[in-house]
Amino acid sequence: MDIQELHTQAMELAEQADFLRMQGKVEDANKLYVQSLDAERQAAYEARDRHFGEPTESVLFRSAATLAYGLQDLRESERLVCMGLSGNPPQEIANELRDLYDKVSMERSLMQIDSDVDTKQREEVTITIPTQERNLLRALVRKFGWACIF
């Protein structure tokens, strides 16, 4: 199968999985999401191996990383995000990959918190910050291990 066929197959499987999940068939949906992730990951690595270039490579890695994140396969999502960032993605795609990486990091932090603290003790705070200050906030979040979604 070529890269476009793999990507199309992955998106069709994900769409079918979405439909099953809406019907409450979570286990069946997850099986299709796993197949979708496998196809998208294969497309991404083949695009990288064949030097398809940007933005194709980073878009495929972002898509595969998002599927892995949805399956709560945080380590695989993290790997795929890093692969997407390791090329030379356009700024917008790079920002989306970094945002996904932040979500993965937050999810890991929440999992650690959940193992130590009752979820009822968690506090949710929403703040709005200027765009230019987000990088500073990201650095603080990483330094102190805070859980945060951007």
Chimera marker file (.cmm) of the C-alpha trace (Angstrom):
<marker_set name="trace">
<marker id="1" x="0.000" y="0.000" z="0.000" r="1" g="1" b="0" radius="0.5"/>
<marker id="2" x="1.300" y="3.476" z="-0.753" r="1" g="1" b="0" radius="0.5"/>
<marker id="3" x="1.360" y="6.333" z="1.745" r="1" g="1" b="0" radius="0.5"/>
<marker id="4" x="-1.861" y="7.960" z="0.540" r="1" g="1" b="0" radius="0.5"/>
<marker id="5" x="-3.712" y="4.628" z="0.703" r="1" g="1" b="0" radius="0.5"/>
<marker id="6" x="-2.426" y="3.981" z="4.229" r="1" g="1" b="0" radius="0.5"/>
<marker id="7" x="-3.489" y="7.452" z="5.347" r="1" g="1" b="0" radius="0.5"/>
<marker id="8" x="-6.921" y="7.070" z="3.745" r="1" g="1" b="0" radius="0.5"/>
<marker id="9" x="-7.356" y="3.673" z="5.393" r="1" g="1" b="0" radius="0.5"/>
<marker id="10" x="-6.345" y="5.140" z="8.763" r="1" g="1" b="0" radius="0.5"/>
<marker id="11" x="-8.858" y="7.983" z="8.482" r="1" g="1" b="0" radius="0.5"/>
<marker id="12" x="-11.658" y="5.635" z="7.396" r="1" g="1" b="0" radius="0.5"/>
<marker id="13" x="-10.953" y="3.321" z="10.337" r="1" g="1" b="0" radius="0.5"/>
<marker id="14" x="-10.919" y="6.273" z="12.735" r="1" g="1" b="0" radius="0.5"/>
<marker id="15" x="-14.243" y="7.481" z="11.342" r="1" g="1" b="0" radius="0.5"/>
<marker id="16" x="-15.775" y="4.019" z="11.801" r="1" g="1" b="0" radius="0.5"/>
<marker id="17" x="-14.365" y="3.930" z="15.334" r="1" g="1" b="0" radius="0.5"/>
<marker id="18" x="-15.913" y="7.332" z="16.094" r="1" g="1" b="0" radius="0.5"/>
<marker id="19" x="-19.291" y="6.000" z="14.958" r="1" g="1" b="0" radius="0.5"/>
<marker id="20" x="-18.974" y="2.886" z="17.134" r="1" g="1" b="0" radius="0.5"/>
<marker id="21" x="-17.937" y="4.968" z="20.131" r="1" g="1" b="0" radius="0.5"/>
<marker id="22" x="-21.008" y="7.195" z="19.690" r="1" g="1" b="0" radius="0.5"/>
<marker id="23" x="-23.091" y="4.014" z="19.813" r="1" g="1" b="0" radius="0.5"/>
<marker id="24" x="-21.461" y="3.075" z="23.103" r="1" g="1" b="0" radius="0.5"/>
<marker id="25" x="-19.407" y="0.238" z="21.613" r="1" g="1" b="0" radius="0.5"/>
<marker id="26" x="-16.163" y="1.439" z="23.164" r="1" g="1" b="0" radius="0.5"/>
<marker id="27" x="-14.283" y="-1.868" z="23.019" r="1" g="1" b="0" radius="0.5"/>
<marker id="28" x="-15.040" y="-2.345" z="19.314" r="1" g="1" b="0" radius="0.5"/>
<marker id="29" x="-14.162" y="1.296" z="18.659" r="1" g="1" b="0" radius="0.5"/>
<marker id="30" x="-10.802" y="0.938" z="20.400" r="1" g="1" b="0" radius="0.5"/>
<marker id="31" x="-9.912" y="-2.035" z="18.199" r="1" g="1" b="0" radius="0.5"/>
<marker id="32" x="-10.501" y="0.113" z="15.120" r="1" g="1" b="0" radius="0.5"/>
<marker id="33" x="-8.562" y="3.024" z="16.630" r="1" g="1" b="0" radius="0.5"/>
<marker id="34" x="-5.596" y="0.678" z="17.141" r="1" g="1" b="0" radius="0.5"/>
<marker id="35" x="-5.798" y="-0.394" z="13.484" r="1" g="1" b="0" radius="0.5"/>
<marker id="36" x="-6.078" y="3.255" z="12.459" r="1" g="1" b="0" radius="0.5"/>
<marker id="37" x="-3.009" y="4.144" z="14.511" r="1" g="1" b="0" radius="0.5"/>
<marker id="38" x="-1.044" y="1.275" z="12.953" r="1" g="1" b="0" radius="0.5"/>
<marker id="39" x="-1.889" y="2.430" z="9.418" r="1" g="1" b="0" radius="0.5"/>
<marker id="40" x="-1.176" y="6.120" z="10.116" r="1" g="1" b="0" radius="0.5"/>
<marker id="41" x="2.086" y="5.349" z="11.907" r="1" g="1" b="0" radius="0.5"/>
<marker id="42" x="3.174" y="3.180" z="8.964" r="1" g="1" b="0" radius="0.5"/>
<marker id="43" x="2.297" y="5.990" z="6.537" r="1" g="1" b="0" radius="0.5"/>
<marker id="44" x="4.285" y="8.495" z="8.619" r="1" g="1" b="0" radius="0.5"/>
<marker id="45" x="7.413" y="6.350" z="8.826" r="1" g="1" b="0" radius="0.5"/>
<marker id="46" x="7.237" y="5.463" z="5.133" r="1" g="1" b="0" radius="0.5"/>
<marker id="47" x="6.904" y="9.156" z="4.257" r="1" g="1" b="0" radius="0.5"/>
<marker id="48" x="9.995" y="9.859" z="6.373" r="1" g="1" b="0" radius="0.5"/>
<marker id="49" x="11.927" y="6.926" z="4.854" r="1" g="1" b="0" radius="0.5"/>
<marker id="50" x="11.052" y="8.032" z="1.311" r="1" g="1" b="0" radius="0.5"/>
<marker id="51" x="11.922" y="11.668" z="2.063" r="1" g="1" b="0" radius="0.5"/>
<marker id="52" x="8.479" y="13.022" z="1.163" r="1" g="1" b="0" radius="0.5"/>
<marker id="53" x="9.393" y="16.249" z="2.899" r="1" g="1" b="0" radius="0.5"/>
<marker id="54" x="7.344" y="18.760" z="4.793" r="1" g="1" b="0" radius="0.5"/>
<marker id="55" x="4.577" y="19.330" z="5.602" r="1" g="1" b="0" radius="0.5"/>
<marker id="56" x="3.537" y="15.755" z="4.684" r="1" g="1" b="0" radius="0.5"/>
<marker id="57" x="5.847" y="14.040" z="7.155" r="1" g="1" b="0" radius="0.5"/>
<marker id="58" x="4.996" y="16.165" z="10.189" r="1" g="1" b="0" radius="0.5"/>
<marker id="59" x="1.258" y="16.119" z="9.404" r="1" g="1" b="0" radius="0.5"/>
<marker id="60" x="1.264" y="12.311" z="9.316" r="1" g="1" b="0" radius="0.5"/>
<marker id="61" x="3.243" y="12.095" z="12.565" r="1" g="1" b="0" radius="0.5"/>
<marker id="62" x="0.874" y="14.603" z="14.192" r="1" g="1" b="0" radius="0.5"/>
<marker id="63" x="-2.108" y="12.541" z="13.097" r="1" g="1" b="0" radius="0.5"/>
<marker id="64" x="-0.577" y="9.288" z="14.373" r="1" g="1" b="0" radius="0.5"/>
<marker id="65" x="0.420" y="10.954" z="17.662" r="1" g="1" b="0" radius="0.5"/>
<marker id="66" x="-3.134" y="12.226" z="18.114" r="1" g="1" b="0" radius="0.5"/>
<marker id="67" x="-4.527" y="8.729" z="17.565" r="1" g="1" b="0" radius="0.5"/>
<marker id="68" x="-2.064" y="7.304" z="20.110" r="1" g="1" b="0" radius="0.5"/>
<marker id="69" x="-3.038" y="10.024" z="22.590" r="1" g="1" b="0" radius="0.5"/>
<marker id="70" x="-6.711" y="9.183" z="22.099" r="1" g="1" b="0" radius="0.5"/>
<marker id="71" x="-5.905" y="5.568" z="22.955" r="1" g="1" b="0" radius="0.5"/>
<marker id="72" x="-4.037" y="6.787" z="26.058" r="1" g="1" b="0" radius="0.5"/>
<marker id="73" x="-0.806" y="5.317" z="24.680" r="1" g="1" b="0" radius="0.5"/>
<marker id="74" x="1.101" y="8.280" z="26.029" r="1" g="1" b="0" radius="0.5"/>
<marker id="75" x="4.592" y="6.928" z="25.405" r="1" g="1" b="0" radius="0.5"/>
<marker id="76" x="3.829" y="6.210" z="21.740" r="1" g="1" b="0" radius="0.5"/>
<marker id="77" x="2.169" y="9.605" z="21.340" r="1" g="1" b="0" radius="0.5"/>
<marker id="78" x="5.267" y="11.241" z="22.800" r="1" g="1" b="0" radius="0.5"/>
<marker id="79" x="7.552" y="9.309" z="20.400" r="1" g="1" b="0" radius="0.5"/>
<marker id="80" x="5.456" y="10.261" z="17.381" r="1" g="1" b="0" radius="0.5"/>
<marker id="81" x="5.337" y="13.930" z="18.398" r="1" g="1" b="0" radius="0.5"/>
<marker id="82" x="9.137" y="13.914" z="18.670" r="1" g="1" b="0" radius="0.5"/>
<marker id="83" x="9.437" y="12.306" z="15.236" r="1" g="1" b="0" radius="0.5"/>
<marker id="84" x="7.191" y="15.014" z="13.800" r="1" g="1" b="0" radius="0.5"/>
<marker id="85" x="9.289" y="17.732" z="15.407" r="1" g="1" b="0" radius="0.5"/>
<marker id="86" x="12.578" y="16.127" z="14.357" r="1" g="1" b="0" radius="0.5"/>
<marker id="87" x="12.102" y="17.160" z="10.736" r="1" g="1" b="0" radius="0.5"/>
<marker id="88" x="11.558" y="20.747" z="9.709" r="1" g="1" b="0" radius="0.5"/>
<marker id="89" x="7.803" y="21.176" z="10.138" r="1" g="1" b="0" radius="0.5"/>
<marker id="90" x="6.049" y="24.426" z="9.261" r="1" g="1" b="0" radius="0.5"/>
<marker id="91" x="5.634" y="26.653" z="12.321" r="1" g="1" b="0" radius="0.5"/>
<marker id="92" x="1.891" y="26.012" z="12.633" r="1" g="1" b="0" radius="0.5"/>
<marker id="93" x="2.337" y="22.218" z="12.568" r="1" g="1" b="0" radius="0.5"/>
<marker id="94" x="5.284" y="22.466" z="14.987" r="1" g="1" b="0" radius="0.5"/>
<marker id="95" x="3.104" y="24.453" z="17.400" r="1" g="1" b="0" radius="0.5"/>
<marker id="96" x="0.337" y="21.855" z="17.150" r="1" g="1" b="0" radius="0.5"/>
<marker id="97" x="2.858" y="19.084" z="17.847" r="1" g="1" b="0" radius="0.5"/>
<marker id="98" x="4.184" y="21.007" z="20.869" r="1" g="1" b="0" radius="0.5"/>
<marker id="99" x="0.628" y="21.520" z="22.123" r="1" g="1" b="0" radius="0.5"/>
<marker id="100" x="0.012" y="17.780" z="21.842" r="1" g="1" b="0" radius="0.5"/>
<marker id="101" x="3.273" y="17.112" z="23.688" r="1" g="1" b="0" radius="0.5"/>
<marker id="102" x="2.050" y="19.431" z="26.454" r="1" g="1" b="0" radius="0.5"/>
<marker id="103" x="-1.229" y="17.479" z="26.647" r="1" g="1" b="0" radius="0.5"/>
<marker id="104" x="0.686" y="14.202" z="26.906" r="1" g="1" b="0" radius="0.5"/>
<marker id="105" x="2.852" y="15.670" z="29.677" r="1" g="1" b="0" radius="0.5"/>
<marker id="106" x="-0.218" y="16.972" z="31.477" r="1" g="1" b="0" radius="0.5"/>
<marker id="107" x="-1.923" y="13.594" z="31.217" r="1" g="1" b="0" radius="0.5"/>
<marker id="108" x="1.153" y="11.910" z="32.704" r="1" g="1" b="0" radius="0.5"/>
<marker id="109" x="1.167" y="14.451" z="35.532" r="1" g="1" b="0" radius="0.5"/>
<marker id="110" x="-2.524" y="13.854" z="36.193" r="1" g="1" b="0" radius="0.5"/>
<marker id="111" x="-1.948" y="10.098" z="36.249" r="1" g="1" b="0" radius="0.5"/>
<marker id="112" x="0.766" y="10.601" z="38.873" r="1" g="1" b="0" radius="0.5"/>
<marker id="113" x="-1.468" y="12.926" z="40.863" r="1" g="1" b="0" radius="0.5"/>
<marker id="114" x="-4.372" y="10.488" z="40.603" r="1" g="1" b="0" radius="0.5"/>
<marker id="115" x="-2.249" y="7.737" z="42.066" r="1" g="1" b="0" radius="0.5"/>
<marker id="116" x="-1.416" y="9.978" z="45.054" r="1" g="1" b="0" radius="0.5"/>
<marker id="117" x="-4.476" y="12.180" z="45.497" r="1" g="1" b="0" radius="0.5"/>
<marker id="118" x="-8.219" y="11.690" z="45.294" r="1" g="1" b="0" radius="0.5"/>
<marker id="119" x="-9.463" y="13.310" z="42.060" r="1" g="1" b="0" radius="0.5"/>
<marker id="120" x="-11.992" y="15.326" z="44.078" r="1" g="1" b="0" radius="0.5"/>
<marker id="121" x="-9.086" y="17.284" z="45.522" r="1" g="1" b="0" radius="0.5"/>
<marker id="122" x="-7.996" y="18.494" z="42.093" r="1" g="1" b="0" radius="0.5"/>
<marker id="123" x="-8.727" y="22.125" z="41.316" r="1" g="1" b="0" radius="0.5"/>
<marker id="124" x="-9.424" y="23.443" z="37.844" r="1" g="1" b="0" radius="0.5"/>
<marker id="125" x="-8.431" y="27.008" z="37.066" r="1" g="1" b="0" radius="0.5"/>
<marker id="126" x="-8.900" y="28.797" z="33.756" r="1" g="1" b="0" radius="0.5"/>
<marker id="127" x="-6.762" y="31.788" z="32.925" r="1" g="1" b="0" radius="0.5"/>
<marker id="128" x="-6.228" y="33.771" z="29.756" r="1" g="1" b="0" radius="0.5"/>
<marker id="129" x="-2.737" y="34.979" z="28.969" r="1" g="1" b="0" radius="0.5"/>
<marker id="130" x="-1.318" y="36.977" z="26.071" r="1" g="1" b="0" radius="0.5"/>
<marker id="131" x="0.079" y="34.873" z="23.247" r="1" g="1" b="0" radius="0.5"/>
<marker id="132" x="3.619" y="36.162" z="23.729" r="1" g="1" b="0" radius="0.5"/>
<marker id="133" x="3.624" y="34.949" z="27.356" r="1" g="1" b="0" radius="0.5"/>
<marker id="134" x="2.677" y="31.334" z="26.558" r="1" g="1" b="0" radius="0.5"/>
<marker id="135" x="6.268" y="30.192" z="26.052" r="1" g="1" b="0" radius="0.5"/>
<marker id="136" x="7.191" y="31.517" z="29.487" r="1" g="1" b="0" radius="0.5"/>
<marker id="137" x="4.213" y="29.736" z="31.016" r="1" g="1" b="0" radius="0.5"/>
<marker id="138" x="5.133" y="26.506" z="29.199" r="1" g="1" b="0" radius="0.5"/>
<marker id="139" x="8.644" y="26.722" z="30.654" r="1" g="1" b="0" radius="0.5"/>
<marker id="140" x="7.238" y="27.212" z="34.164" r="1" g="1" b="0" radius="0.5"/>
<marker id="141" x="4.795" y="24.338" z="33.710" r="1" g="1" b="0" radius="0.5"/>
<marker id="142" x="7.622" y="22.021" z="32.662" r="1" g="1" b="0" radius="0.5"/>
<marker id="143" x="9.971" y="23.231" z="35.415" r="1" g="1" b="0" radius="0.5"/>
<marker id="144" x="7.477" y="22.752" z="38.233" r="1" g="1" b="0" radius="0.5"/>
<marker id="145" x="5.579" y="19.788" z="36.764" r="1" g="1" b="0" radius="0.5"/>
<marker id="146" x="2.227" y="21.521" z="36.794" r="1" g="1" b="0" radius="0.5"/>
<marker id="147" x="-0.682" y="20.039" z="34.888" r="1" g="1" b="0" radius="0.5"/>
<marker id="148" x="-1.819" y="22.539" z="32.282" r="1" g="1" b="0" radius="0.5"/>
<marker id="149" x="-3.619" y="22.600" z="28.925" r="1" g="1" b="0" radius="0.5"/>
<marker id="150" x="-2.815" y="25.362" z="26.470" r="1" g="1" b="0" radius="0.5"/>
<link id1="1" id2="2" r="1" g="1" b="0" radius="0.2"/>
<link id1="2" id2="3" r="1" g="1" b="0" radius="0.2"/>
<link id1="3" id2="4" r="1" g="1" b="0" radius="0.2"/>
<link id1="4" id2="5" r="1" g="1" b="0" radius="0.2"/>
<link id1="5" id2="6" r="1" g="1" b="0" radius="0.2"/>
<link id1="6" id2="7" r="1" g="1" b="0" radius="0.2"/>
<link id1="7" id2="8" r="1" g="1" b="0" radius="0.2"/>
<link id1="8" id2="9" r="1" g="1" b="0" radius="0.2"/>
<link id1="9" id2="10" r="1" g="1" b="0" radius="0.2"/>
<link id1="10" id2="11" r="1" g="1" b="0" radius="0.2"/>
<link id1="11" id2="12" r="1" g="1" b="0" radius="0.2"/>
<link id1="12" id2="13" r="1" g="1" b="0" radius="0.2"/>
<link id1="13" id2="14" r="1" g="1" b="0" radius="0.2"/>
<link id1="14" id2="15" r="1" g="1" b="0" radius="0.2"/>
<link id1="15" id2="16" r="1" g="1" b="0" radius="0.2"/>
<link id1="16" id2="17" r="1" g="1" b="0" radius="0.2"/>
<link id1="17" id2="18" r="1" g="1" b="0" radius="0.2"/>
<link id1="18" id2="19" r="1" g="1" b="0" radius="0.2"/>
<link id1="19" id2="20" r="1" g="1" b="0" radius="0.2"/>
<link id1="20" id2="21" r="1" g="1" b="0" radius="0.2"/>
<link id1="21" id2="22" r="1" g="1" b="0" radius="0.2"/>
<link id1="22" id2="23" r="1" g="1" b="0" radius="0.2"/>
<link id1="23" id2="24" r="1" g="1" b="0" radius="0.2"/>
<link id1="24" id2="25" r="1" g="1" b="0" radius="0.2"/>
<link id1="25" id2="26" r="1" g="1" b="0" radius="0.2"/>
<link id1="26" id2="27" r="1" g="1" b="0" radius="0.2"/>
<link id1="27" id2="28" r="1" g="1" b="0" radius="0.2"/>
<link id1="28" id2="29" r="1" g="1" b="0" radius="0.2"/>
<link id1="29" id2="30" r="1" g="1" b="0" radius="0.2"/>
<link id1="30" id2="31" r="1" g="1" b="0" radius="0.2"/>
<link id1="31" id2="32" r="1" g="1" b="0" radius="0.2"/>
<link id1="32" id2="33" r="1" g="1" b="0" radius="0.2"/>
<link id1="33" id2="34" r="1" g="1" b="0" radius="0.2"/>
<link id1="34" id2="35" r="1" g="1" b="0" radius="0.2"/>
<link id1="35" id2="36" r="1" g="1" b="0" radius="0.2"/>
<link id1="36" id2="37" r="1" g="1" b="0" radius="0.2"/>
<link id1="37" id2="38" r="1" g="1" b="0" radius="0.2"/>
<link id1="38" id2="39" r="1" g="1" b="0" radius="0.2"/>
<link id1="39" id2="40" r="1" g="1" b="0" radius="0.2"/>
<link id1="40" id2="41" r="1" g="1" b="0" radius="0.2"/>
<link id1="41" id2="42" r="1" g="1" b="0" radius="0.2"/>
<link id1="42" id2="43" r="1" g="1" b="0" radius="0.2"/>
<link id1="43" id2="44" r="1" g="1" b="0" radius="0.2"/>
<link id1="44" id2="45" r="1" g="1" b="0" radius="0.2"/>
<link id1="45" id2="46" r="1" g="1" b="0" radius="0.2"/>
<link id1="46" id2="47" r="1" g="1" b="0" radius="0.2"/>
<link id1="47" id2="48" r="1" g="1" b="0" radius="0.2"/>
<link id1="48" id2="49" r="1" g="1" b="0" radius="0.2"/>
<link id1="49" id2="50" r="1" g="1" b="0" radius="0.2"/>
<link id1="50" id2="51" r="1" g="1" b="0" radius="0.2"/>
<link id1="51" id2="52" r="1" g="1" b="0" radius="0.2"/>
<link id1="52" id2="53" r="1" g="1" b="0" radius="0.2"/>
<link id1="53" id2="54" r="1" g="1" b="0" radius="0.2"/>
<link id1="54" id2="55" r="1" g="1" b="0" radius="0.2"/>
<link id1="55" id2="56" r="1" g="1" b="0" radius="0.2"/>
<link id1="56" id2="57" r="1" g="1" b="0" radius="0.2"/>
<link id1="57" id2="58" r="1" g="1" b="0" radius="0.2"/>
<link id1="58" id2="59" r="1" g="1" b="0" radius="0.2"/>
<link id1="59" id2="60" r="1" g="1" b="0" radius="0.2"/>
<link id1="60" id2="61" r="1" g="1" b="0" radius="0.2"/>
<link id1="61" id2="62" r="1" g="1" b="0" radius="0.2"/>
<link id1="62" id2="63" r="1" g="1" b="0" radius="0.2"/>
<link id1="63" id2="64" r="1" g="1" b="0" radius="0.2"/>
<link id1="64" id2="65" r="1" g="1" b="0" radius="0.2"/>
<link id1="65" id2="66" r="1" g="1" b="0" radius="0.2"/>
<link id1="66" id2="67" r="1" g="1" b="0" radius="0.2"/>
<link id1="67" id2="68" r="1" g="1" b="0" radius="0.2"/>
<link id1="68" id2="69" r="1" g="1" b="0" radius="0.2"/>
<link id1="69" id2="70" r="1" g="1" b="0" radius="0.2"/>
<link id1="70" id2="71" r="1" g="1" b="0" radius="0.2"/>
<link id1="71" id2="72" r="1" g="1" b="0" radius="0.2"/>
<link id1="72" id2="73" r="1" g="1" b="0" radius="0.2"/>
<link id1="73" id2="74" r="1" g="1" b="0" radius="0.2"/>
<link id1="74" id2="75" r="1" g="1" b="0" radius="0.2"/>
<link id1="75" id2="76" r="1" g="1" b="0" radius="0.2"/>
<link id1="76" id2="77" r="1" g="1" b="0" radius="0.2"/>
<link id1="77" id2="78" r="1" g="1" b="0" radius="0.2"/>
<link id1="78" id2="79" r="1" g="1" b="0" radius="0.2"/>
<link id1="79" id2="80" r="1" g="1" b="0" radius="0.2"/>
<link id1="80" id2="81" r="1" g="1" b="0" radius="0.2"/>
<link id1="81" id2="82" r="1" g="1" b="0" radius="0.2"/>
<link id1="82" id2="83" r="1" g="1" b="0" radius="0.2"/>
<link id1="83" id2="84" r="1" g="1" b="0" radius="0.2"/>
<link id1="84" id2="85" r="1" g="1" b="0" radius="0.2"/>
<link id1="85" id2="86" r="1" g="1" b="0" radius="0.2"/>
<link id1="86" id2="87" r="1" g="1" b="0" radius="0.2"/>
<link id1="87" id2="88" r="1" g="1" b="0" radius="0.2"/>
<link id1="88" id2="89" r="1" g="1" b="0" radius="0.2"/>
<link id1="89" id2="90" r="1" g="1" b="0" radius="0.2"/>
<link id1="90" id2="91" r="1" g="1" b="0" radius="0.2"/>
<link id1="91" id2="92" r="1" g="1" b="0" radius="0.2"/>
<link id1="92" id2="93" r="1" g="1" b="0" radius="0.2"/>
<link id1="93" id2="94" r="1" g="1" b="0" radius="0.2"/>
<link id1="94" id2="95" r="1" g="1" b="0" radius="0.2"/>
<link id1="95" id2="96" r="1" g="1" b="0" radius="0.2"/>
<link id1="96" id2="97" r="1" g="1" b="0" radius="0.2"/>
<link id1="97" id2="98" r="1" g="1" b="0" radius="0.2"/>
<link id1="98" id2="99" r="1" g="1" b="0" radius="0.2"/>
<link id1="99" id2="100" r="1" g="1" b="0" radius="0.2"/>
<link id1="100" id2="101" r="1" g="1" b="0" radius="0.2"/>
<link id1="101" id2="102" r="1" g="1" b="0" radius="0.2"/>
<link id1="102" id2="103" r="1" g="1" b="0" radius="0.2"/>
<link id1="103" id2="104" r="1" g="1" b="0" radius="0.2"/>
<link id1="104" id2="105" r="1" g="1" b="0" radius="0.2"/>
<link id1="105" id2="106" r="1" g="1" b="0" radius="0.2"/>
<link id1="106" id2="107" r="1" g="1" b="0" radius="0.2"/>
<link id1="107" id2="108" r="1" g="1" b="0" radius="0.2"/>
<link id1="108" id2="109" r="1" g="1" b="0" radius="0.2"/>
<link id1="109" id2="110" r="1" g="1" b="0" radius="0.2"/>
<link id1="110" id2="111" r="1" g="1" b="0" radius="0.2"/>
<link id1="111" id2="112" r="1" g="1" b="0" radius="0.2"/>
<link id1="112" id2="113" r="1" g="1" b="0" radius="0.2"/>
<link id1="113" id2="114" r="1" g="1" b="0" radius="0.2"/>
<link id1="114" id2="115" r="1" g="1" b="0" radius="0.2"/>
<link id1="115" id2="116" r="1" g="1" b="0" radius="0.2"/>
<link id1="116" id2="117" r="1" g="1" b="0" radius="0.2"/>
<link id1="117" id2="118" r="1" g="1" b="0" radius="0.2"/>
<link id1="118" id2="119" r="1" g="1" b="0" radius="0.2"/>
<link id1="119" id2="120" r="1" g="1" b="0" radius="0.2"/>
<link id1="120" id2="121" r="1" g="1" b="0" radius="0.2"/>
<link id1="121" id2="122" r="1" g="1" b="0" radius="0.2"/>
<link id1="122" id2="123" r="1" g="1" b="0" radius="0.2"/>
<link id1="123" id2="124" r="1" g="1" b="0" radius="0.2"/>
<link id1="124" id2="125" r="1" g="1" b="0" radius="0.2"/>
<link id1="125" id2="126" r="1" g="1" b="0" radius="0.2"/>
<link id1="126" id2="127" r="1" g="1" b="0" radius="0.2"/>
<link id1="127" id2="128" r="1" g="1" b="0" radius="0.2"/>
<link id1="128" id2="129" r="1" g="1" b="0" radius="0.2"/>
<link id1="129" id2="130" r="1" g="1" b="0" radius="0.2"/>
<link id1="130" id2="131" r="1" g="1" b="0" radius="0.2"/>
<link id1="131" id2="132" r="1" g="1" b="0" radius="0.2"/>
<link id1="132" id2="133" r="1" g="1" b="0" radius="0.2"/>
<link id1="133" id2="134" r="1" g="1" b="0" radius="0.2"/>
<link id1="134" id2="135" r="1" g="1" b="0" radius="0.2"/>
<link id1="135" id2="136" r="1" g="1" b="0" radius="0.2"/>
<link id1="136" id2="137" r="1" g="1" b="0" radius="0.2"/>
<link id1="137" id2="138" r="1" g="1" b="0" radius="0.2"/>
<link id1="138" id2="139" r="1" g="1" b="0" radius="0.2"/>
<link id1="139" id2="140" r="1" g="1" b="0" radius="0.2"/>
<link id1="140" id2="141" r="1" g="1" b="0" radius="0.2"/>
<link id1="141" id2="142" r="1" g="1" b="0" radius="0.2"/>
<link id1="142" id2="143" r="1" g="1" b="0" radius="0.2"/>
<link id1="143" id2="144" r="1" g="1" b="0" radius="0.2"/>
<link id1="144" id2="145" r="1" g="1" b="0" radius="0.2"/>
<link id1="145" id2="146" r="1" g="1" b="0" radius="0.2"/>
<link id1="146" id2="147" r="1" g="1" b="0" radius="0.2"/>
<link id1="147" id2="148" r="1" g="1" b="0" radius="0.2"/>
<link id1="148" id2="149" r="1" g="1" b="0" radius="0.2"/>
<link id1="149" id2="150" r="1" g="1" b="0" radius="0.2"/>
</marker_set>
